[in-house]
């Protein structure tokens, strides 16, 4: 069953995508996971919000969500940079969709009601790689901040 779901993610890549190594779902999930673990404290509130954000961004069944979470953790542990993930998002998303991803990043960072400098730094780096204008970065932060 797990292998079927993994195959679904692999086959769910757009035909014109140049970087077919990752799907948009996996690329986004890895970036969200990176923010969650940036402060070296995997708080339960952040983990719950992580799953909520993935559900909000993508229509996934419970099994697909679980597989995506496992795959994103594995990919994050093996990766050395964010570029391989942000390039997938840049290839497939416009500014509006990228802003939704940015909002989700902030939502995870603020889930425990505490923004660490490491979380903010990680989000800033991801936003830069997604070519999100600084004004959008600030607007997103302020719209999510409790």
Backbone as JSON Lines, residues from 0, in Angstrom:
{"i":0,"aa":"X","n":[0.83,-1.2,0.0],"ca":[0.0,0.0,0.0],"c":[0.87,1.26,0.0]}
{"i":1,"aa":"X","n":[1.9,1.25,0.86],"ca":[2.79,2.41,0.92],"c":[3.47,2.62,-0.42]}
{"i":2,"aa":"X","n":[3.91,1.55,-1.06],"ca":[4.59,1.69,-2.35],"c":[3.64,2.25,-3.41]}
{"i":3,"aa":"X","n":[2.36,1.9,-3.33],"ca":[1.38,2.45,-4.26],"c":[1.24,3.96,-4.09]}
{"i":4,"aa":"X","n":[1.23,4.4,-2.86],"ca":[1.1,5.83,-2.59],"c":[2.36,6.56,-3.03]}
{"i":5,"aa":"X","n":[3.53,5.96,-2.79],"ca":[4.78,6.57,-3.23],"c":[4.8,6.68,-4.75]}
{"i":6,"aa":"X","n":[4.33,5.65,-5.42],"ca":[4.25,5.68,-6.89],"c":[3.3,6.78,-7.36]}
{"i":7,"aa":"X","n":[2.2,6.98,-6.61],"ca":[1.26,8.03,-6.97],"c":[1.95,9.38,-6.93]}
{"i":8,"aa":"X","n":[2.76,9.63,-5.88],"ca":[3.47,10.9,-5.79],"c":[4.46,11.05,-6.94]}
{"i":9,"aa":"X","n":[5.14,9.98,-7.27],"ca":[6.1,10.04,-8.36],"c":[5.42,10.29,-9.7]}
{"i":10,"aa":"X","n":[4.24,9.71,-9.9],"ca":[3.55,9.86,-11.17],"c":[2.74,11.14,-11.25]}
{"i":11,"aa":"X","n":[2.64,11.86,-10.16],"ca":[1.81,13.06,-10.09],"c":[2.57,14.31,-10.53]}
{"i":12,"aa":"X","n":[3.65,14.12,-11.26],"ca":[4.48,15.23,-11.72],"c":[3.93,15.72,-13.05]}
{"i":13,"aa":"X","n":[3.87,17.01,-13.23],"ca":[3.43,17.57,-14.51],"c":[4.37,17.16,-15.62]}
{"i":14,"aa":"X","n":[3.83,16.9,-16.79],"ca":[4.61,16.41,-17.92],"c":[5.71,17.38,-18.33]}
{"i":15,"aa":"X","n":[5.49,18.67,-18.23],"ca":[6.47,19.66,-18.66],"c":[7.48,20.03,-17.6]}
{"i":16,"aa":"X","n":[7.43,19.42,-16.47],"ca":[8.32,19.8,-15.37],"c":[9.75,19.36,-15.68]}
{"i":17,"aa":"X","n":[10.69,20.28,-15.57],"ca":[12.08,19.97,-15.88],"c":[12.77,19.21,-14.75]}
{"i":18,"aa":"X","n":[12.4,19.5,-13.52],"ca":[13.0,18.8,-12.38],"c":[12.01,17.74,-11.89]}
{"i":19,"aa":"X","n":[12.06,16.58,-12.49],"ca":[11.07,15.56,-12.19],"c":[11.45,14.71,-10.98]}
{"i":20,"aa":"X","n":[12.5,15.09,-10.28],"ca":[12.94,14.32,-9.12],"c":[11.93,14.45,-7.96]}
{"i":21,"aa":"X","n":[11.26,15.56,-7.85],"ca":[10.34,15.79,-6.74],"c":[8.99,16.28,-7.28]}
{"i":22,"aa":"X","n":[7.93,15.9,-6.59],"ca":[6.62,16.43,-6.92],"c":[6.43,17.75,-6.17]}
{"i":23,"aa":"X","n":[5.46,18.5,-6.59],"ca":[5.16,19.77,-5.92],"c":[4.75,19.53,-4.46]}
{"i":24,"aa":"X","n":[4.02,18.43,-4.23],"ca":[3.59,18.11,-2.87],"c":[4.79,17.79,-1.98]}
{"i":25,"aa":"X","n":[5.69,16.98,-2.5],"ca":[6.86,16.61,-1.71],"c":[7.78,17.8,-1.5]}
{"i":26,"aa":"X","n":[7.99,18.6,-2.52],"ca":[8.85,19.77,-2.39],"c":[8.3,20.72,-1.33]}
{"i":27,"aa":"X","n":[7.0,20.96,-1.37],"ca":[6.37,21.85,-0.39],"c":[6.44,21.26,1.01]}
{"i":28,"aa":"X","n":[6.16,19.98,1.12],"ca":[6.19,19.31,2.43],"c":[7.57,19.36,3.06]}
{"i":29,"aa":"X","n":[8.62,19.2,2.25],"ca":[9.98,19.26,2.78],"c":[10.28,20.65,3.32]}
{"i":30,"aa":"X","n":[9.89,21.69,2.59],"ca":[10.15,23.06,3.05],"c":[9.39,23.35,4.34]}
{"i":31,"aa":"X","n":[8.16,22.89,4.42],"ca":[7.39,23.08,5.66],"c":[8.05,22.33,6.82]}
{"i":32,"aa":"X","n":[8.51,21.14,6.54],"ca":[9.19,20.33,7.56],"c":[10.48,21.02,8.03]}
{"i":33,"aa":"X","n":[11.2,21.63,7.1],"ca":[12.44,22.32,7.46],"c":[12.18,23.47,8.44]}
{"i":34,"aa":"X","n":[11.09,24.18,8.25],"ca":[10.76,25.26,9.19],"c":[10.39,24.66,10.55]}
{"i":35,"aa":"X","n":[9.65,23.56,10.51],"ca":[9.23,22.93,11.76],"c":[10.43,22.48,12.59]}
{"i":36,"aa":"X","n":[11.46,21.98,11.94],"ca":[12.61,21.47,12.69],"c":[13.75,22.5,12.82]}
{"i":37,"aa":"X","n":[13.56,23.69,12.34],"ca":[14.62,24.71,12.34],"c":[15.12,25.03,13.74]}
{"i":38,"aa":"X","n":[14.21,25.06,14.71],"ca":[14.61,25.42,16.08],"c":[14.98,24.2,16.93]}
{"i":39,"aa":"X","n":[15.12,23.04,16.28],"ca":[15.48,21.78,16.96],"c":[14.5,21.38,18.05]}
{"i":40,"aa":"X","n":[13.24,21.79,17.9],"ca":[12.19,21.44,18.85],"c":[10.94,21.09,18.06]}
{"i":41,"aa":"X","n":[10.7,19.8,17.86],"ca":[9.52,19.36,17.11],"c":[8.31,19.34,18.04]}
{"i":42,"aa":"X","n":[7.8,20.52,18.3],"ca":[6.65,20.72,19.17],"c":[5.42,20.06,18.57]}
{"i":43,"aa":"X","n":[4.55,19.49,19.4],"ca":[3.34,18.83,18.91],"c":[2.41,19.81,18.2]}
{"i":44,"aa":"X","n":[2.34,21.04,18.67],"ca":[1.51,22.05,18.0],"c":[2.0,22.29,16.58]}
{"i":45,"aa":"X","n":[3.32,22.34,16.4],"ca":[3.89,22.53,15.07],"c":[3.62,21.31,14.18]}
{"i":46,"aa":"X","n":[3.74,20.13,14.74],"ca":[3.5,18.91,13.97],"c":[2.04,18.84,13.51]}
{"i":47,"aa":"X","n":[1.13,19.19,14.4],"ca":[-0.29,19.2,14.03],"c":[-0.56,20.24,12.95]}
{"i":48,"aa":"X","n":[0.05,21.41,13.11],"ca":[-0.13,22.48,12.13],"c":[0.49,22.1,10.79]}
{"i":49,"aa":"X","n":[1.59,21.39,10.81],"ca":[2.25,20.9,9.6],"c":[1.27,20.05,8.78]}
{"i":50,"aa":"X","n":[0.61,19.13,9.44],"ca":[-0.36,18.27,8.75],"c":[-1.56,19.09,8.27]}
{"i":51,"aa":"X","n":[-1.98,20.04,9.07],"ca":[-3.1,20.9,8.68],"c":[-2.75,21.71,7.44]}
{"i":52,"aa":"X","n":[-1.55,22.27,7.42],"ca":[-1.13,23.06,6.26],"c":[-1.05,22.21,5.0]}
{"i":53,"aa":"X","n":[-0.54,21.0,5.12],"ca":[-0.49,20.11,3.96],"c":[-1.89,19.77,3.46]}
{"i":54,"aa":"X","n":[-2.82,19.56,4.4],"ca":[-4.21,19.31,4.02],"c":[-4.83,20.53,3.35]}
{"i":55,"aa":"X","n":[-4.48,21.72,3.81],"ca":[-5.01,22.94,3.21],"c":[-4.47,23.17,1.81]}
{"i":56,"aa":"X","n":[-3.21,22.84,1.6],"ca":[-2.58,23.08,0.3],"c":[-2.91,22.02,-0.74]}
{"i":57,"aa":"X","n":[-3.11,20.78,-0.3],"ca":[-3.32,19.66,-1.22],"c":[-4.48,18.8,-0.74]}
{"i":58,"aa":"X","n":[-5.17,18.21,-1.65],"ca":[-6.26,17.29,-1.31],"c":[-5.68,15.89,-1.2]}
{"i":59,"aa":"X","n":[-5.43,15.45,0.02],"ca":[-4.8,14.15,0.24],"c":[-5.65,13.3,1.17]}
{"i":60,"aa":"X","n":[-5.63,12.0,0.93],"ca":[-6.27,11.09,1.86],"c":[-5.37,10.96,3.08]}
{"i":61,"aa":"X","n":[-5.87,10.32,4.11],"ca":[-5.08,10.14,5.32],"c":[-3.81,9.33,5.04]}
{"i":62,"aa":"X","n":[-3.93,8.28,4.22],"ca":[-2.76,7.47,3.88],"c":[-1.75,8.27,3.07]}
{"i":63,"aa":"X","n":[-2.23,9.06,2.11],"ca":[-1.34,9.88,1.3],"c":[-0.63,10.92,2.16]}
{"i":64,"aa":"X","n":[-1.36,11.51,3.1],"ca":[-0.77,12.49,4.0],"c":[0.33,11.86,4.85]}
{"i":65,"aa":"X","n":[0.05,10.69,5.38],"ca":[1.04,10.01,6.21],"c":[2.29,9.67,5.41]}
{"i":66,"aa":"X","n":[2.1,9.17,4.2],"ca":[3.23,8.84,3.34],"c":[4.02,10.09,2.98]}
{"i":67,"aa":"X","n":[3.31,11.16,2.66],"ca":[3.98,12.42,2.32],"c":[4.81,12.92,3.49]}
{"i":68,"aa":"X","n":[4.28,12.84,4.7],"ca":[5.02,13.28,5.89],"c":[6.28,12.45,6.08]}
{"i":69,"aa":"X","n":[6.17,11.15,5.9],"ca":[7.34,10.27,6.04],"c":[8.37,10.56,4.96]}
{"i":70,"aa":"X","n":[7.91,10.72,3.72],"ca":[8.83,10.99,2.62],"c":[9.51,12.34,2.78]}
{"i":71,"aa":"X","n":[8.77,13.34,3.26],"ca":[9.36,14.67,3.43],"c":[10.43,14.66,4.5]}
{"i":72,"aa":"X","n":[10.21,13.93,5.57],"ca":[11.23,13.84,6.62],"c":[12.48,13.16,6.07]}
{"i":73,"aa":"X","n":[12.29,12.1,5.33],"ca":[13.43,11.38,4.75],"c":[14.2,12.27,3.77]}
{"i":74,"aa":"X","n":[13.48,12.97,2.91],"ca":[14.12,13.86,1.94],"c":[14.85,15.01,2.63]}
{"i":75,"aa":"X","n":[14.23,15.57,3.67],"ca":[14.86,16.67,4.41],"c":[16.16,16.2,5.08]}
{"i":76,"aa":"X","n":[16.13,14.99,5.62],"ca":[17.32,14.45,6.28],"c":[18.46,14.23,5.29]}
{"i":77,"aa":"X","n":[18.12,13.89,4.05],"ca":[19.13,13.58,3.04],"c":[19.59,14.8,2.23]}
{"i":78,"aa":"X","n":[18.82,15.87,2.26],"ca":[19.13,17.02,1.41],"c":[20.21,17.91,2.02]}
{"i":79,"aa":"X","n":[20.88,18.63,1.14],"ca":[21.92,19.55,1.6],"c":[21.56,21.0,1.37]}
{"i":80,"aa":"X","n":[20.48,21.24,0.59],"ca":[20.05,22.61,0.32],"c":[18.56,22.64,0.03]}
{"i":81,"aa":"X","n":[18.03,23.85,-0.08],"ca":[16.61,24.02,-0.37],"c":[16.33,24.18,-1.86]}
{"i":82,"aa":"X","n":[17.36,24.46,-2.64],"ca":[17.19,24.81,-4.04],"c":[16.49,23.71,-4.84]}
{"i":83,"aa":"X","n":[16.81,22.46,-4.55],"ca":[16.18,21.36,-5.29],"c":[14.67,21.32,-5.08]}
{"i":84,"aa":"X","n":[14.2,21.85,-3.97],"ca":[12.77,21.87,-3.68],"c":[12.12,23.16,-4.16]}
{"i":85,"aa":"X","n":[12.81,24.28,-3.94],"ca":[12.24,25.56,-4.39],"c":[12.18,25.64,-5.91]}
{"i":86,"aa":"X","n":[13.09,24.97,-6.6],"ca":[13.06,25.01,-8.07],"c":[11.8,24.33,-8.61]}
{"i":87,"aa":"X","n":[11.34,23.29,-7.95],"ca":[10.1,22.63,-8.36],"c":[8.93,23.6,-8.2]}
{"i":88,"aa":"X","n":[8.9,24.29,-7.07],"ca":[7.82,25.25,-6.81],"c":[7.91,26.41,-7.8]}
{"i":89,"aa":"X","n":[9.11,26.91,-8.06],"ca":[9.28,28.0,-9.02],"c":[8.82,27.6,-10.42]}
{"i":90,"aa":"X","n":[9.06,26.35,-10.8],"ca":[8.66,25.88,-12.12],"c":[7.15,25.77,-12.28]}
{"i":91,"aa":"X","n":[6.44,25.48,-11.18],"ca":[5.02,25.16,-11.29],"c":[4.07,26.2,-10.71]}
{"i":92,"aa":"X","n":[4.56,27.05,-9.83],"ca":[3.68,27.98,-9.13],"c":[3.94,29.42,-9.54]}
{"i":93,"aa":"X","n":[2.86,30.19,-9.54],"ca":[2.95,31.63,-9.7],"c":[3.08,32.28,-8.34]}
{"i":94,"aa":"X","n":[3.1,33.61,-8.32],"ca":[3.3,34.34,-7.07],"c":[2.2,34.05,-6.05]}
{"i":95,"aa":"X","n":[0.97,33.92,-6.51],"ca":[-0.14,33.67,-5.58],"c":[0.01,32.33,-4.86]}
{"i":96,"aa":"X","n":[0.39,31.3,-5.59],"ca":[0.59,29.98,-4.98],"c":[1.81,29.98,-4.07]}
{"i":97,"aa":"X","n":[2.85,30.7,-4.48],"ca":[4.04,30.8,-3.64],"c":[3.71,31.52,-2.34]}
{"i":98,"aa":"X","n":[2.85,32.52,-2.43],"ca":[2.44,33.25,-1.22],"c":[1.68,32.31,-0.27]}
{"i":99,"aa":"X","n":[0.88,31.41,-0.82],"ca":[0.17,30.44,0.02],"c":[1.17,29.53,0.75]}
{"i":100,"aa":"X","n":[2.22,29.13,0.06],"ca":[3.26,28.32,0.68],"c":[3.95,29.13,1.78]}
{"i":101,"aa":"X","n":[4.27,30.39,1.49],"ca":[4.91,31.27,2.49],"c":[4.02,31.44,3.71]}
{"i":102,"aa":"X","n":[2.73,31.64,3.5],"ca":[1.8,31.75,4.63],"c":[1.82,30.49,5.48]}
{"i":103,"aa":"X","n":[1.91,29.33,4.82],"ca":[1.97,28.06,5.55],"c":[3.26,27.94,6.35]}
{"i":104,"aa":"X","n":[4.36,28.43,5.8],"ca":[5.63,28.42,6.52],"c":[5.52,29.23,7.8]}
{"i":105,"aa":"X","n":[4.95,30.43,7.69],"ca":[4.78,31.29,8.87],"c":[3.83,30.65,9.87]}
{"i":106,"aa":"X","n":[2.78,30.03,9.37],"ca":[1.81,29.39,10.26],"c":[2.46,28.31,11.11]}
{"i":107,"aa":"X","n":[3.32,27.52,10.5],"ca":[4.04,26.48,11.25],"c":[4.99,27.12,12.26]}
{"i":108,"aa":"X","n":[5.7,28.15,11.85],"ca":[6.65,28.82,12.76],"c":[5.95,29.41,13.98]}
{"i":109,"aa":"X","n":[4.76,29.93,13.78],"ca":[4.02,30.55,14.88],"c":[3.09,29.58,15.62]}
{"i":110,"aa":"X","n":[3.05,28.32,15.22],"ca":[2.12,27.36,15.82],"c":[2.33,27.21,17.32]}
{"i":111,"aa":"X","n":[3.58,27.28,17.77],"ca":[3.86,27.16,19.2],"c":[3.9,28.52,19.9]}
{"i":112,"aa":"X","n":[3.42,29.55,19.21],"ca":[3.34,30.92,19.74],"c":[4.71,31.51,20.06]}
{"i":113,"aa":"X","n":[5.73,30.99,19.39],"ca":[7.08,31.47,19.63],"c":[7.87,31.36,18.33]}
{"i":114,"aa":"X","n":[8.33,32.49,17.83],"ca":[9.12,32.51,16.6],"c":[10.59,32.55,16.96]}
{"i":115,"aa":"X","n":[11.31,31.49,16.63],"ca":[12.74,31.46,16.92],"c":[13.49,32.14,15.78]}
{"i":116,"aa":"X","n":[14.66,32.68,16.06],"ca":[15.48,33.28,14.99],"c":[15.81,32.27,13.89]}
{"i":117,"aa":"X","n":[15.98,31.01,14.26],"ca":[16.28,29.98,13.26],"c":[15.11,29.75,12.32]}
{"i":118,"aa":"X","n":[13.9,29.78,12.85],"ca":[12.71,29.63,12.0],"c":[12.59,30.81,11.05]}
{"i":119,"aa":"X","n":[12.78,32.01,11.58],"ca":[12.69,33.2,10.74],"c":[13.77,33.19,9.65]}
{"i":120,"aa":"X","n":[14.96,32.79,10.0],"ca":[16.05,32.72,9.03],"c":[15.73,31.7,7.93]}
{"i":121,"aa":"X","n":[15.2,30.56,8.31],"ca":[14.85,29.52,7.34],"c":[13.77,30.02,6.39]}
{"i":122,"aa":"X","n":[12.77,30.68,6.91],"ca":[11.7,31.21,6.07],"c":[12.24,32.29,5.13]}
{"i":123,"aa":"X","n":[13.11,33.14,5.64],"ca":[13.7,34.19,4.79],"c":[14.48,33.57,3.64]}
{"i":124,"aa":"X","n":[15.26,32.54,3.93],"ca":[16.04,31.88,2.9],"c":[15.13,31.23,1.86]}
{"i":125,"aa":"X","n":[14.08,30.57,2.3],"ca":[13.14,29.94,1.37],"c":[12.43,30.99,0.53]}
{"i":126,"aa":"X","n":[12.0,32.08,1.15],"ca":[11.32,33.15,0.42],"c":[12.23,33.74,-0.66]}
{"i":127,"aa":"X","n":[13.5,33.92,-0.34],"ca":[14.45,34.42,-1.33],"c":[14.58,33.45,-2.5]}
{"i":128,"aa":"X","n":[14.66,32.16,-2.21],"ca":[14.79,31.15,-3.27],"c":[13.52,31.03,-4.11]}
{"i":129,"aa":"X","n":[12.39,31.43,-3.53],"ca":[11.12,31.42,-4.26],"c":[10.87,32.74,-5.0]}
{"i":130,"aa":"X","n":[11.82,33.66,-4.91],"ca":[11.72,34.98,-5.55],"c":[10.48,35.73,-5.11]}
{"i":131,"aa":"X","n":[10.18,35.64,-3.83],"ca":[9.05,36.37,-3.27],"c":[9.55,37.74,-2.86]}
{"i":132,"aa":"X","n":[8.9,38.81,-3.34],"ca":[9.34,40.17,-2.98],"c":[9.3,40.39,-1.46]}
{"i":133,"aa":"X","n":[10.22,41.22,-0.99],"ca":[10.3,41.47,0.45],"c":[8.98,42.0,1.02]}
{"i":134,"aa":"X","n":[8.29,42.83,0.26],"ca":[7.0,43.36,0.74],"c":[6.0,42.23,0.98]}
{"i":135,"aa":"X","n":[5.99,41.22,0.11],"ca":[5.1,40.06,0.3],"c":[5.54,39.24,1.51]}
{"i":136,"aa":"X","n":[6.84,39.12,1.7],"ca":[7.39,38.42,2.85],"c":[6.89,39.05,4.15]}
{"i":137,"aa":"X","n":[6.98,40.37,4.24],"ca":[6.54,41.09,5.44],"c":[5.02,40.99,5.6]}
{"i":138,"aa":"X","n":[4.28,41.19,4.51],"ca":[2.81,41.09,4.59],"c":[2.38,39.71,5.07]}
{"i":139,"aa":"X","n":[3.03,38.69,4.57],"ca":[2.69,37.32,4.97],"c":[2.97,37.13,6.45]}
{"i":140,"aa":"X","n":[4.13,37.58,6.9],"ca":[4.5,37.44,8.31],"c":[3.49,38.14,9.21]}
{"i":141,"aa":"X","n":[3.13,39.35,8.85],"ca":[2.19,40.13,9.67],"c":[0.78,39.55,9.64]}
{"i":142,"aa":"X","n":[0.4,38.94,8.52],"ca":[-0.95,38.38,8.43],"c":[-1.11,37.1,9.26]}
{"i":143,"aa":"X","n":[-0.02,36.41,9.52],"ca":[-0.06,35.15,10.26],"c":[0.29,35.35,11.74]}
{"i":144,"aa":"X","n":[1.11,36.35,12.03],"ca":[1.58,36.58,13.4],"c":[0.41,36.71,14.35]}
{"i":145,"aa":"X","n":[0.45,35.95,15.47],"ca":[-0.67,36.02,16.43],"c":[-0.76,37.37,17.13]}
